């Protein structure tokens, strides 16, 4: 499957998981949900998550990450460096890959690290 297609799937799963986490944490006001979700789904946070997970990836996972990170045709949104955006795309492709292959333990590890990052930002 093309790397950017995996990233597309991963982006949707990542966003839904973040929203579910915030609801489970008791966030109820829509503006609070939006603000807190943005902090977790922004390219900078995803790039940091990718950096923390990179050493744990096996060869196939590294390949998925690098193919998506290096894919052509990506634009960089405001508020993100090109490096952050490319790393975030790689992370989203990994999430899509793990979701489609049923790698629940890898997804759980990914989001456990994300919640750690969230805790550090809120400390």
C-alpha positions in Angstrom: 0.0 0.0 0.0 1.4 3.5 -0.8 3.0 5.2 2.1 0.8 8.3 1.9 -2.3 6.1 1.9 -1.1 4.5 5.1 -0.6 8.0 6.5 -4.1 9.0 5.5 -5.6 6.0 7.4 -3.2 6.6 10.3 -4.2 10.2 10.5 -7.9 9.3 11.0 -7.2 6.6 13.5 -4.8 8.9 15.5 -7.3 11.8 15.6 -10.2 9.5 16.7 -8.0 7.9 19.4 -6.9 11.3 20.7 -10.6 12.5 20.8 -11.7 9.4 22.6 -8.8 9.8 25.1 -9.9 13.4 25.9 -13.5 12.4 26.3 -12.5 9.5 28.6 -10.4 12.0 30.6 -13.5 14.1 31.3 -13.1 16.9 28.8 -16.6 17.9 27.7 -16.6 21.4 26.4 -16.1 21.4 22.6 -13.7 24.3 22.6 -11.6 22.5 25.3 -11.7 19.3 23.3 -10.6 21.1 20.2 -7.8 23.0 21.9 -6.4 19.9 23.7 -6.8 17.7 20.6 -4.8 20.3 18.4 -2.0 20.1 20.9 -1.7 16.4 20.5 -2.3 16.1 16.8 0.0 18.9 15.7 3.0 18.0 13.6 5.5 19.0 16.3 3.9 16.6 18.8 3.8 13.8 16.3 7.4 14.5 15.3 8.4 14.2 19.0 6.4 11.0 19.3 8.1 9.6 16.2 11.5 10.5 17.6 10.8 8.6 20.9 9.5 5.5 19.0 12.1 5.3 16.3 14.6 3.1 18.2 11.9 0.6 18.9 10.9 0.0 15.3 11.7 -3.2 13.4 13.0 -3.2 9.8 9.5 -3.3 8.2 8.3 -0.5 10.5 11.4 1.6 9.7 10.7 1.1 6.0 7.1 2.3 6.4 8.2 5.4 8.4 11.0 6.3 5.9 8.9 5.8 2.8 6.2 8.1 4.2 8.6 10.7 5.6 10.4 10.9 2.2 7.3 10.9 0.0 6.9 13.6 -2.6 4.1 16.0 -2.9 3.7 17.0 0.7 3.0 20.6 1.7 4.1 22.0 5.0 1.3 23.6 7.0 1.8 26.8 9.0 3.2 26.3 12.4 5.4 23.3 11.5 8.9 23.0 10.1 9.3 20.8 7.0 11.2 18.3 9.2 8.4 18.1 11.8 5.8 17.7 9.0 7.7 14.9 7.3 8.3 13.0 10.6 4.6 13.5 11.5 3.7 12.0 8.1 6.0 9.0 8.8 4.3 8.5 12.2 0.8 8.6 10.7 1.9 6.0 8.2 3.1 3.8 11.0 -0.2 4.2 12.8 -2.0 3.3 9.6 0.2 0.3 9.1 -0.3 -0.9 12.7 -4.0 -0.4 12.5 -4.4 -2.3 9.2 -2.1 -5.2 10.3 -3.9 -5.5 13.7 -0.8 -4.6 15.7 -2.7 -3.7 18.8 0.4 -3.8 21.1 2.3 -1.4 18.8 -0.7 1.0 18.8 -0.9 0.8 22.6 2.8 1.5 22.9 2.5 4.5 20.6 -0.4 6.1 22.4 1.1 5.3 25.8 4.1 7.4 24.8 1.8 10.1 23.5 0.0 10.3 26.8 3.4 10.6 28.5 4.2 13.6 26.2 0.8 15.0 27.1 1.6 14.7 30.8 4.9 16.4 30.4 3.3 19.3 28.5 0.7 19.7 31.2 3.1 19.5 34.1 
